[in-house]
């Protein structure tokens, strides 16, 4: 079971890295939101033992924090 979690986590990180390569036209705020969402989802899943609610909650919190890191200059 521990090996399955490690493989799942590694796969999630690899998918996130590959999907970010398609984001060359995004602003810094959009990139940070996406990175925060992915990181939060992984962290929420790990911290709650794979709970769906923990994963979704982590993604929401991570996305919000990532969005707030860089504010656009108007």
C-alpha positions in Angstrom: 0.0 0.0 0.0 2.9 2.4 0.8 4.4 1.7 -2.6 1.1 2.4 -4.3 0.9 5.8 -2.6 4.5 6.6 -3.7 3.8 5.7 -7.3 0.6 7.7 -7.2 2.3 10.8 -5.8 5.2 10.5 -8.3 2.7 10.1 -11.1 0.8 13.2 -10.0 3.9 15.3 -9.8 5.0 14.1 -13.3 1.6 14.9 -14.8 1.6 18.4 -13.1 5.1 19.1 -14.5 4.1 18.0 -18.0 0.9 20.0 -18.0 2.7 23.1 -16.9 4.9 23.0 -20.0 1.7 23.9 -22.0 1.3 27.1 -20.0 3.8 29.4 -21.8 1.1 32.0 -22.6 -0.2 32.4 -19.1 0.4 35.3 -16.8 2.4 34.9 -13.6 -0.8 35.0 -11.5 -2.4 32.2 -13.6 0.7 30.0 -13.4 0.9 30.5 -9.6 -2.8 29.6 -9.3 -2.3 26.4 -11.2 0.8 25.5 -9.3 -0.9 26.2 -6.0 -3.9 24.1 -7.0 -1.8 21.1 -7.9 0.4 21.4 -4.8 -2.5 21.9 -2.5 -4.3 18.8 -4.0 -1.3 16.6 -3.4 -0.7 18.0 0.1 -4.3 17.6 1.0 -4.4 14.1 -0.2 -1.2 13.1 1.6 -2.3 14.8 4.9 -5.7 13.2 4.9 -4.7 9.7 3.8 -6.2 10.0 0.3 -9.5 11.5 1.3 -11.5 13.1 -1.5 -12.6 16.0 0.7 -9.0 16.6 1.8 -7.8 16.6 -1.8 -10.4 19.0 -3.1 -10.0 21.2 0.0 -6.3 21.3 -0.5 -6.7 22.2 -4.1 -9.1 25.0 -3.3 -6.8 26.5 -0.6 -3.7 26.0 -2.7 -5.3 27.7 -5.7 -6.4 30.6 -3.6 -3.0 31.1 -2.1 -1.3 30.7 -5.4 -3.6 33.3 -6.9 -2.9 35.8 -4.2 0.9 35.5 -4.3 1.3 37.8 -7.4 -1.2 40.6 -7.9 -1.4 42.1 -11.4 -0.3 45.7 -11.7 -3.1 47.9 -12.9 
